[in-house]
Amino acid sequence: MADTKNAPGSPDGEPVYLVVGFLRRAHGLHGEMIMDLHTDFPERLRSGRKLFVGEEHKPIPLTGARPHAKGMLVKLKGVETSEDAVPFRNQWVYVKATDVPALSEGKLYQHELFGFTVADENGNLLGQLAEIIETGANDVYVVRNDSGKEILLPAIPSVILETDPARRLMRVHLLEGLI
């Protein structure tokens, strides 16, 4: 999931923040918190990593992290008691998009797809990729044209034929009933 209001190339030039987790509540008496994971790379959440918490993206270093159930127990700098953890409850946790390592050749992070021009296999322009909806089975790409009309495309190989990062273009096959 990406916060795209400050996408690369936007006039305000602000950074893009990527969601990596959601803080639930304190765990124990020493300031650890339960965090649901929203990243494919939990191993990158380790002591010293700068995180950004809440809608204001408050910077706070991570001083500890360890697996717990389906998520993690995390320790934030300055959070020493369960009472210190209260202001961080039910807050999204982000990292800056510029702080994530590059993926292997041909791979893209989801946030890098925003703004791609989407065309069908005959070259007809459909709009730009505006949103990605995460579902249980597969992601759904929301393509929006200049007039605001949306097309929902399942992110499956039979629909997404090609993604060309150099041209910021996605070529798709429209299944019956998608338009």
C-alpha positions as CSV (number, residue, x, y, z in Angstrom):
1,M,0.0,0.0,0.0
2,A,1.3,3.5,-0.9
3,D,0.5,7.0,0.1
4,T,0.4,8.5,-3.4
5,K,-0.6,12.1,-2.7
6,N,3.1,13.0,-3.1
7,A,4.0,10.8,-6.0
8,P,7.4,11.2,-7.7
9,G,7.3,14.1,-10.0
10,S,4.5,15.8,-8.1
11,P,4.7,19.6,-7.9
12,D,5.3,19.6,-4.1
13,G,8.3,17.3,-4.4
14,E,7.4,15.6,-1.0
15,P,8.5,12.0,-0.4
16,V,6.3,9.0,-1.0
17,Y,5.7,6.9,2.1
18,L,5.1,3.1,1.9
19,V,3.1,1.3,4.5
20,V,5.0,-1.5,6.3
21,G,2.8,-2.1,9.3
22,F,0.0,-1.2,11.6
23,L,0.6,-0.7,15.3
24,R,-2.1,-2.4,17.5
25,R,-1.3,-2.1,21.2
26,A,1.3,-2.5,23.8
27,H,2.6,-6.0,24.6
28,G,4.0,-6.4,28.1
29,L,5.3,-3.6,30.4
30,H,8.4,-2.5,28.6
31,G,7.0,-0.6,25.6
32,E,7.0,-3.3,23.0
33,M,4.0,-3.1,20.6
34,I,2.2,-5.6,18.4
35,M,2.5,-4.6,14.8
36,D,0.6,-6.2,11.9
37,L,2.9,-6.6,8.9
38,H,2.1,-5.0,5.5
39,T,5.4,-5.7,3.8
40,D,6.9,-8.6,1.9
41,F,10.2,-7.8,3.5
42,P,9.8,-8.0,7.4
43,E,13.5,-8.9,7.7
44,R,14.3,-5.2,6.8
45,L,12.6,-4.1,10.0
46,R,15.5,-4.2,12.4
47,S,17.0,-2.0,15.0
48,G,18.2,1.4,13.7
49,R,15.7,1.6,10.9
50,K,13.9,4.9,10.7
51,L,10.2,4.5,10.6
52,F,7.5,7.1,10.2
53,V,4.3,6.8,12.3
54,G,0.8,8.1,11.8
55,E,-0.6,10.4,9.2
56,E,1.9,13.1,10.2
57,H,4.7,10.6,9.4
58,K,6.5,11.3,12.7
59,P,10.0,10.0,12.4
60,I,11.0,7.5,15.1
61,P,13.9,5.0,15.1
62,L,13.1,1.3,15.6
63,T,15.2,-0.1,18.5
64,G,14.0,-3.7,18.3
65,A,11.9,-6.1,16.3
66,R,11.1,-9.8,16.6
67,P,8.5,-12.2,15.1
68,H,5.2,-12.6,17.0
69,A,2.2,-14.7,15.8
70,K,1.5,-13.4,12.3
71,G,3.2,-10.0,12.9
72,M,6.0,-8.6,14.9
73,L,6.7,-7.1,18.3
74,V,8.4,-3.8,17.8
75,K,10.2,-1.4,20.1
76,L,10.3,2.3,19.2
77,K,12.9,4.7,20.6
78,G,11.6,6.5,23.7
79,V,8.7,4.1,24.3
80,E,9.7,2.4,27.5
81,T,6.4,1.5,29.1
82,S,3.0,0.4,28.0
83,E,1.7,3.9,28.9
84,D,4.3,5.4,26.5
85,A,2.9,3.2,23.7
86,V,-0.6,4.6,24.0
87,P,-0.2,7.5,21.5
88,F,1.1,5.0,18.9
89,R,-1.9,2.6,19.1
90,N,-3.8,2.0,15.9
91,Q,-1.3,4.0,13.8
92,W,0.1,3.1,10.4
93,V,3.8,2.7,10.1
94,Y,5.7,3.8,7.0
95,V,9.1,4.0,5.4
96,K,10.2,6.4,2.7
97,A,10.1,4.9,-0.8
98,T,13.6,6.2,-1.4
99,D,14.8,4.1,1.5
100,V,13.8,0.7,0.0
101,P,16.4,-1.3,-1.8
102,A,16.2,-1.8,-5.6
103,L,14.5,-5.0,-6.7
104,S,16.0,-7.5,-9.2
105,E,15.9,-6.7,-12.9
106,G,12.3,-6.5,-14.3
107,K,10.7,-6.3,-10.8
108,L,8.8,-3.3,-9.5
109,Y,7.4,-2.2,-6.2
110,Q,3.6,-1.5,-6.3
111,H,4.1,2.2,-5.7
112,E,6.2,2.4,-8.9
113,L,3.2,1.4,-11.0
114,F,1.1,4.5,-10.1
115,G,0.8,6.8,-13.0
116,F,1.7,4.2,-15.6
117,T,-0.3,4.7,-18.8
118,V,-2.5,1.7,-19.5
119,A,-3.4,0.6,-23.0
120,D,-5.2,-2.4,-24.4
121,E,-3.4,-4.9,-26.7
122,N,-4.5,-2.9,-29.8
123,G,-2.8,0.3,-28.4
124,N,-6.1,2.0,-27.3
125,L,-5.4,4.2,-24.3
126,L,-7.5,3.3,-21.2
127,G,-6.1,5.8,-18.7
128,Q,-3.6,5.8,-15.9
129,L,-3.1,3.3,-13.0
130,A,-4.5,5.3,-10.1
131,E,-4.9,2.8,-7.3
132,I,-4.2,-0.8,-6.3
133,I,-6.8,-2.7,-4.3
134,E,-5.4,-5.7,-2.4
135,T,-7.8,-8.6,-2.3
136,G,-7.4,-12.1,-1.0
137,A,-7.0,-13.7,-4.4
138,N,-5.2,-11.1,-6.5
139,D,-4.6,-7.4,-6.6
140,V,-7.0,-5.2,-8.7
141,Y,-5.7,-2.3,-10.6
142,V,-7.9,0.8,-10.8
143,V,-7.3,2.6,-14.1
144,R,-8.8,6.1,-14.4
145,N,-9.1,8.1,-17.6
146,D,-9.2,11.9,-17.9
147,S,-12.9,12.1,-17.5
148,G,-12.8,10.1,-14.2
149,K,-14.2,6.8,-15.6
150,E,-12.6,3.8,-13.9
151,I,-11.9,0.3,-15.1
152,L,-11.0,-2.4,-12.6
153,L,-8.4,-4.9,-13.9
154,P,-7.5,-8.1,-12.1
155,A,-3.7,-8.2,-11.8
156,I,-3.4,-11.7,-13.3
157,P,-1.1,-12.8,-16.2
158,S,-4.0,-13.3,-18.6
159,V,-4.9,-9.6,-18.2
160,I,-1.6,-7.8,-17.5
161,L,0.3,-8.7,-20.7
162,E,3.3,-6.4,-20.3
163,T,4.7,-3.7,-18.0
164,D,7.3,-1.5,-19.5
165,P,9.0,0.7,-16.8
166,A,11.2,2.6,-19.3
167,R,8.0,3.9,-21.1
168,R,5.9,3.8,-18.0
169,L,3.4,1.8,-20.0
170,M,1.2,-1.2,-19.1
171,R,-0.3,-3.3,-21.9
172,V,-3.5,-5.2,-20.9
173,H,-5.9,-7.7,-22.4
174,L,-9.5,-6.7,-21.6
175,L,-11.6,-9.7,-20.6
176,E,-15.2,-9.9,-21.6
177,G,-17.3,-7.6,-19.4
178,L,-14.5,-5.5,-18.0
179,I,-15.7,-2.4,-19.8
